[in-house]
């Protein structure tokens, strides 16, 4: 069978990421529906979402010890098959316990699936084109936000809350088959097996991985200190009532349709993020990750200050929300691009799995911290937003400091390896960056 092109592989990995992200994102919007159906108290809905995050963190840590021992194609197909089964079991849940168990199982397989997908992109795409490729893969989040979740909610409205679980499971089955059929054997990281394999301690505690974990922690905490509170904040604190111009524009087309309050906000914000992500991928390849991460940090600091700490009426809700979403693209793409260069090929899936665990733990930590910082007033508005905003700004500005240190270390390491003749050519199909165990 002819080896697929880089573009086909990247698009397939993006489809896998879309399924993985959508499977996670549809759960909370469907919460009120399955809470009524399964007699689940609403104060326990957080456990349904948190169970996935916790399981993903644990599986990420465990997976870092052994994922690099397998053909990435087979391992990815296995992880996706497990995710497909867990998602279908969620649709078959009959009570709180069975749904909780299904979500834990989904996290167990979803975490490694993400790590393996990113490792495959890093294996196949040379460094000089990797930023653009990873930007394409990361658009899965925006596409899931713009199209996936709204369509899933409409499917639930027409049928019932179980239907989206089955639909996502069916799509996951197709992508799993695609991974087995289209991807070539992914064993090239075995070629480095003769080199000294770093122990788990070295993977977790070498300077470069530690810096990458710190950057990921800052990125996730800065965002998720605020993300869960954005809907109630804009509605009850700022009195946001939606985009009237959009309703008027649709009326001018002769259609009588009333948009939801938050739907257009997320759709337009997601579209802006989607467009910016592609630009960011190209700029990361051209000017480097450090410059892009500083741009994202300053943009986020500005929109958080003007939107949360000291709200400026001249900056519309749509304006600061689009800026908030865009700052995520400016920070996420360079971070993922550098992450792909840190591990040696025979450690790549293990490192990505450990990074996934850090991501899940940071997300959970930020969400829990936010629940302690913010509290609801009698009029349903949120207090404590200013403090959450300042903390978000602090973590956002700390992230590019770690990115700067990472990029400097990588340049020194690659220069030393080039001098030793150990780095594969820039045009190689697989970037065999033979990192020093001390890096």
Secondary structure, DSSP 8 states (H G I E B T S, - for coil): -----HHHHHHHHHHHHHHHHHHHHHHHHTHHHHHHHHT--GGGHHHHHHHHHHHHHHHHHHHTTTGGGS-HHHHHHHHHHHHHHHHHHHHT--SHHHHHHHHHHHHHHHHHHHHHHHHHHHHHS-HHHHHHHHHHHHHHHHHIIIIIHHHHHHHHHHS-HHHHHHHHHHHHHHHHHHHHHHS----GGGGGGGS----HHHHHHSHHHHHHHHHHHHHHHHHHTTGGGHHHIIIIIS-----HHHHHHHHHTT------TTHHHHHHHHHHHHHHHHHHHHHHHHH-HHHHHHHHHHHHHHHHIIIIIS--TTS-HHHHHHHHHHHHHHHHHHHHHHHHHHS-GGGHHHHHHHHHHHHHHHHHHHHHHHHHH-EE-TTS-EE-HHHHHHHHHHHHHHHHHHHHHHHHHHHHHHHHHHHTT-S--TT-SS------TT-
